[in-house]
């Protein structure tokens, strides 16, 4: 019976981020855009960054400024199905936001070069 992704473990600068359900990773890499010239269909390529998004609960003593200052760090996304991706030299993209209620969710958005799959 196959196992499907249920949970991900996310680490930034060696620290586990206690992420809520719904964390996502766009591994980045090569994006191909269709190009039509004289009735011929081809494509152009460009490199796009990897993007990691998740939410965590606001804990006593947690610093949103420390999250905002994450830059030049290694980020890992480990699926409970065995896949593992690493983003080197990652950085936090937006100022972190928090919402009251239900744990005070804090949105975290990281980007960097295309993620490398660890086999």
trRosetta pair geometry for C-beta under 8 A, 3 or more apart (Angstrom, degrees):
i j d omega theta_ij theta_ji phi_ij phi_ji
3 80 7.7 -105 155 118 123 88
3 81 5.5 176 109 -115 102 88
4 81 6.7 -34 -168 -79 17 134
5 8 7.2 10 -168 -59 110 89
5 79 5.0 -59 -117 -159 105 119
5 80 6.6 127 -141 47 54 82
5 81 5.2 -74 -77 -11 66 125
6 80 5.4 -43 51 56 87 139
6 81 8.0 125 8 -44 72 90
7 21 7.8 -74 -107 -105 75 74
7 79 7.9 144 88 -156 43 51
7 80 4.8 56 59 -26 80 131
8 19 6.7 -20 81 69 91 142
8 23 4.9 -115 59 74 129 130
8 25 7.6 177 -151 -16 162 116
8 54 8.0 -129 82 -95 122 133
8 77 5.7 -12 -175 -170 128 83
8 78 6.4 147 -163 74 69 47
8 79 5.5 -35 -103 -98 84 54
8 80 7.1 -119 -79 -18 37 79
9 16 6.4 -46 -171 -137 97 107
9 19 8.0 168 -132 25 29 112
9 76 7.8 1 105 108 84 99
9 77 7.8 153 77 -158 48 37
9 78 4.5 -15 57 61 95 107
9 80 7.7 100 -15 -64 91 76
10 16 7.2 112 78 -158 51 59
10 17 4.5 -33 91 51 105 109
10 19 5.2 62 21 -26 123 135
10 23 6.0 -147 -38 -159 133 157
10 52 6.9 142 -136 176 129 135
10 54 5.8 -151 1 -6 164 162
10 75 7.1 -8 -170 -172 89 93
10 76 7.0 173 -148 86 44 57
10 77 5.7 -4 -104 -105 81 66
10 78 7.7 -167 -73 23 36 73
11 14 6.2 -5 174 -136 117 13
11 15 6.4 154 -155 72 76 30
11 16 5.4 -43 -96 -92 80 51
11 17 6.9 -180 -100 1 24 80
11 74 7.9 2 109 109 99 83
11 75 6.8 171 88 -151 57 47
11 76 4.7 12 48 46 101 98
11 78 7.7 32 -2 -3 100 109
12 15 6.1 -30 67 60 67 85
12 17 5.9 44 5 -39 104 116
12 70 5.8 -8 164 -146 132 148
12 73 5.6 57 -179 123 79 142
12 74 7.9 171 -149 87 42 44
12 75 5.0 -5 -104 -106 74 87
12 90 7.3 -102 -132 86 94 132
12 110 6.8 -161 -105 -78 126 154
13 70 6.6 -135 -21 -134 124 102
13 73 4.0 -61 -65 -146 88 131
13 74 6.8 121 -87 46 38 65
14 74 7.6 55 -44 66 68 102
17 54 6.4 117 120 87 134 142
17 56 5.5 -108 178 -69 91 137
17 108 6.6 -96 -159 48 151 168
18 56 5.3 100 74 -143 71 106
18 57 6.7 -44 101 29 117 89
19 23 4.5 26 157 -62 148 130
19 54 4.0 -46 -134 178 124 138
19 55 6.7 104 -155 64 72 43
19 56 5.6 -68 -98 -79 45 81
19 108 7.9 -99 -105 43 98 127
20 23 7.5 144 70 -46 51 84
20 54 7.0 156 42 179 68 85
20 55 4.5 -22 32 82 119 96
20 56 6.6 -175 -17 -96 84 29
20 57 7.0 105 -60 -43 106 80
20 103 7.7 147 -80 86 125 150
20 105 6.6 -35 -12 -120 152 107
22 54 7.4 145 92 -132 71 64
22 55 7.0 16 74 21 112 105
23 52 7.4 1 -178 -174 97 87
23 53 7.0 180 -153 94 56 53
23 54 3.7 -1 -113 -101 95 107
23 55 7.8 -143 -79 22 73 58
23 77 7.5 -171 138 -137 124 108
24 51 7.9 4 109 109 95 90
24 52 7.2 176 91 -149 53 46
24 53 5.1 3 54 55 94 93
24 54 7.3 176 21 -69 54 68
25 50 7.0 -6 -172 -177 86 104
25 51 7.4 166 -153 86 43 52
25 52 5.1 -6 -106 -105 78 80
25 77 4.5 82 -67 177 151 178
25 85 6.1 147 158 62 154 145
25 115 6.8 18 175 -28 119 165
26 50 6.2 176 93 -155 67 54
26 51 4.4 17 46 48 110 94
26 52 7.8 -146 29 -66 64 41
27 50 5.4 -33 -167 -116 28 104
27 85 6.0 -114 -111 -141 101 151
27 114 6.3 42 150 -166 73 80
27 115 4.3 -98 -146 47 74 112
27 117 7.6 -3 -140 -57 142 90
28 47 7.5 40 168 177 101 75
28 48 5.1 -145 -146 100 79 74
28 49 4.9 -73 -113 145 140 23
28 50 3.5 -98 -2 -63 121 56
28 51 6.9 121 -58 -9 98 68
28 112 7.9 -136 0 81 159 56
28 113 7.1 -178 102 154 152 35
28 114 3.9 -144 101 -107 105 66
28 115 6.1 121 34 0 97 75
29 47 7.0 -80 175 -142 23 72
29 48 6.8 -6 53 53 35 80
29 50 7.8 49 -29 -71 68 82
29 114 4.2 88 -74 -131 60 138
29 115 8.0 -65 -46 39 94 65
30 45 5.3 -21 -163 -159 104 114
30 46 7.5 142 -151 73 57 30
30 47 6.4 -42 -93 -98 53 58
30 48 7.8 119 -134 16 7 83
31 45 6.9 144 73 -154 48 59
31 46 5.4 -23 59 65 98 81
31 47 7.5 138 12 -127 85 10
31 48 4.7 55 -25 -17 122 122
32 43 4.4 14 -176 171 103 143
32 44 7.2 156 -152 75 58 36
32 45 5.5 -27 -97 -95 69 75
33 43 6.1 146 70 -158 39 82
33 44 5.2 -19 59 58 97 87
33 45 7.8 178 16 -83 77 27
33 46 7.3 20 -8 9 113 104
34 41 6.3 -26 -161 -163 103 98
34 42 7.7 138 -157 83 55 33
34 43 5.7 -51 -102 -98 37 81
35 41 7.5 143 77 -159 46 49
35 42 5.1 -28 68 76 96 81
35 43 5.8 148 12 -113 89 22
35 44 5.3 72 -35 -19 132 93
36 39 7.3 8 -177 -110 97 12
36 40 7.0 161 -153 77 57 41
36 41 5.4 -23 -99 -99 80 67
36 42 7.8 154 -90 26 32 65
37 40 5.7 -25 69 59 72 93
37 42 7.0 -22 21 24 103 112
47 114 6.8 -98 -164 -36 99 115
48 114 7.6 83 77 -80 55 93
49 111 4.7 41 139 -177 140 105
49 112 6.2 149 -165 71 105 18
49 113 6.7 -80 -131 -103 74 17
49 114 7.2 -142 -145 -62 31 52
50 85 7.7 -175 -149 154 148 129
50 87 5.0 -141 79 -104 142 120
50 90 7.7 -61 78 -105 111 106
50 111 6.6 161 82 -153 56 55
50 112 5.6 -17 54 64 100 73
50 113 6.7 20 7 99 102 32
50 114 5.4 116 -44 -135 97 30
50 115 4.1 101 -107 -32 154 88
51 93 7.9 -14 -132 -19 91 150
51 109 7.2 -17 -167 -167 92 89
51 110 7.4 153 -157 84 45 52
51 111 5.2 -13 -101 -101 68 85
52 75 6.0 -144 16 144 157 146
52 77 6.1 -162 -116 -64 125 126
52 87 6.7 -133 -22 -2 124 150
52 90 7.5 2 20 -153 123 144
52 108 7.8 -19 115 118 92 95
52 109 7.3 161 85 -154 56 42
52 110 4.4 -6 58 60 104 100
52 111 7.5 -168 21 -73 70 38
53 107 7.4 -16 -164 -168 92 90
53 108 7.1 160 -151 87 45 59
53 109 5.1 -3 -105 -106 83 77
53 110 7.8 -169 -72 26 42 65
54 107 8.0 164 92 -152 34 50
54 108 5.3 -12 65 60 77 104
55 105 4.6 -4 -179 -165 128 107
55 106 6.4 148 -158 69 70 42
55 107 5.5 -34 -99 -95 84 52
55 108 6.9 163 -98 14 29 81
56 105 7.4 139 71 -149 27 58
56 106 5.3 -25 64 58 79 99
56 108 6.4 30 1 -14 103 125
57 103 3.5 -70 -125 171 113 115
57 104 6.0 85 -167 62 67 75
57 105 6.5 -46 -100 -92 51 48
57 106 7.3 93 -173 9 6 91
58 62 5.7 -147 -158 55 62 140
58 98 5.2 45 -63 -141 137 132
58 103 6.9 145 29 152 68 63
58 104 3.3 -61 32 112 116 126
58 105 7.4 -61 -18 -3 88 5
58 106 5.3 112 -69 -39 83 111
59 62 4.6 104 58 -35 76 116
62 66 8.0 -125 180 47 60 119
62 67 7.9 22 170 -32 99 117
62 106 7.5 -135 133 -24 146 160
63 66 3.8 76 90 1 115 108
63 67 7.0 175 101 -8 66 78
64 67 5.5 -50 -154 36 42 113
64 68 6.2 45 148 -22 69 106
64 95 7.9 49 158 177 112 79
64 96 4.6 -146 -157 72 96 125
64 98 6.7 -99 -87 -32 135 117
64 106 6.8 -149 -105 -140 96 132
65 68 5.4 -53 -146 38 34 115
65 69 6.2 30 155 -19 66 110
66 69 5.8 -59 -145 39 29 109
66 70 7.5 55 150 -48 58 82
67 70 6.1 -28 -167 -13 38 112
67 92 6.2 125 154 -107 66 159
67 96 4.7 37 96 -40 132 147
67 106 7.1 157 -10 155 176 134
67 108 6.2 -102 -170 -110 126 102
68 92 5.8 -148 -143 100 29 147
68 95 5.6 6 -115 -132 123 62
68 96 5.6 -117 -63 -1 85 95
69 92 7.3 39 48 32 15 132
70 73 5.4 -54 -171 9 91 139
70 90 7.5 -10 144 109 107 90
70 91 6.5 162 113 -149 73 44
70 92 4.3 91 60 -26 98 110
70 110 7.0 -50 108 -105 132 108
71 91 4.1 23 -121 -121 72 100
71 92 6.8 -84 -62 21 70 77
72 89 5.6 -25 -133 -140 50 65
72 90 7.8 -142 -43 57 2 40
72 91 6.8 35 -25 -78 45 92
73 89 7.7 109 43 -131 25 18
73 90 5.5 -51 72 63 73 87
73 91 7.5 127 25 -83 83 45
74 86 6.4 -14 -170 -168 100 101
74 87 7.1 159 -158 82 50 55
74 88 5.6 -16 -109 -114 83 57
74 89 7.8 14 -79 -26 59 34
74 90 6.8 102 -128 13 17 104
75 86 7.2 150 80 -157 49 51
75 87 4.4 -6 59 56 100 105
75 90 4.2 -16 -2 24 117 163
75 110 5.4 131 -75 134 166 157
75 112 6.9 164 27 4 118 141
76 84 6.4 -8 -170 -170 108 95
76 85 6.9 158 -153 83 58 48
76 86 5.2 -21 -100 -101 81 72
76 87 7.7 -166 -76 21 34 70
77 84 7.3 164 83 -152 52 48
77 85 4.8 -5 55 57 99 98
77 87 7.8 47 -9 -10 100 101
77 115 7.3 -24 27 -144 117 152
78 83 7.5 172 -151 93 45 52
78 84 4.8 -2 -108 -109 78 88
79 82 6.6 -24 83 44 92 32
79 83 4.4 26 32 54 122 91
79 84 7.3 -138 21 -69 72 48
83 117 7.0 -53 -162 -144 91 102
84 117 7.2 114 78 -162 55 58
84 118 4.3 -38 92 55 108 111
85 115 4.1 31 174 160 117 132
85 116 6.8 153 -156 73 67 37
85 117 5.6 -37 -99 -97 77 55
85 118 7.0 -171 -92 4 22 83
86 115 6.4 149 68 -161 32 81
86 116 5.2 -24 61 60 90 91
86 118 5.8 67 -14 -41 110 112
87 90 4.3 67 118 -68 114 120
87 110 6.9 143 83 131 153 118
87 111 8.0 -138 -176 171 149 22
87 112 4.2 122 172 59 111 133
87 113 6.9 162 -157 59 77 64
87 115 4.9 -53 -73 -99 81 83
87 116 7.9 159 -83 15 35 72
88 112 6.6 -179 73 158 38 141
88 113 6.4 -15 63 45 82 116
88 116 7.4 20 -11 6 102 118
89 112 5.5 148 89 -151 67 118
89 113 6.3 48 63 0 109 106
90 110 4.9 30 169 173 123 115
90 111 6.7 165 -152 84 80 26
90 112 3.6 -82 -99 -43 65 137
91 110 6.8 161 82 -151 27 74
91 111 6.3 -27 62 62 77 74
91 112 6.4 131 11 -77 69 86
92 96 7.4 -39 -176 -52 137 92
92 108 7.0 -75 -127 -160 104 78
92 109 6.7 97 -161 76 66 60
92 110 5.7 -47 -96 -96 51 71
93 109 4.6 -63 47 113 107 106
93 110 6.7 167 -11 -117 90 17
93 111 5.0 60 -61 0 121 113
94 97 7.6 -29 127 -16 119 95
94 107 7.4 -14 81 111 128 113
94 109 5.0 44 19 47 103 129
96 106 5.4 14 177 -175 118 102
96 107 6.3 175 -151 70 66 64
96 108 6.3 -5 -112 -90 106 62
97 106 7.1 170 84 -146 40 56
97 107 5.1 12 52 32 88 111
98 104 5.4 4 -176 176 111 90
98 105 6.8 165 -150 87 58 43
98 106 4.8 -22 -95 -93 83 78
98 107 8.0 -154 -77 9 37 71
99 102 7.8 -1 104 57 107 98
99 104 6.6 175 76 -152 49 42
99 105 4.9 1 44 54 104 91
100 104 6.0 -12 -119 -102 38 77
101 104 7.3 123 43 -68 27 50
102 105 6.7 -2 96 -29 99 100
112 115 7.7 87 77 -73 102 68
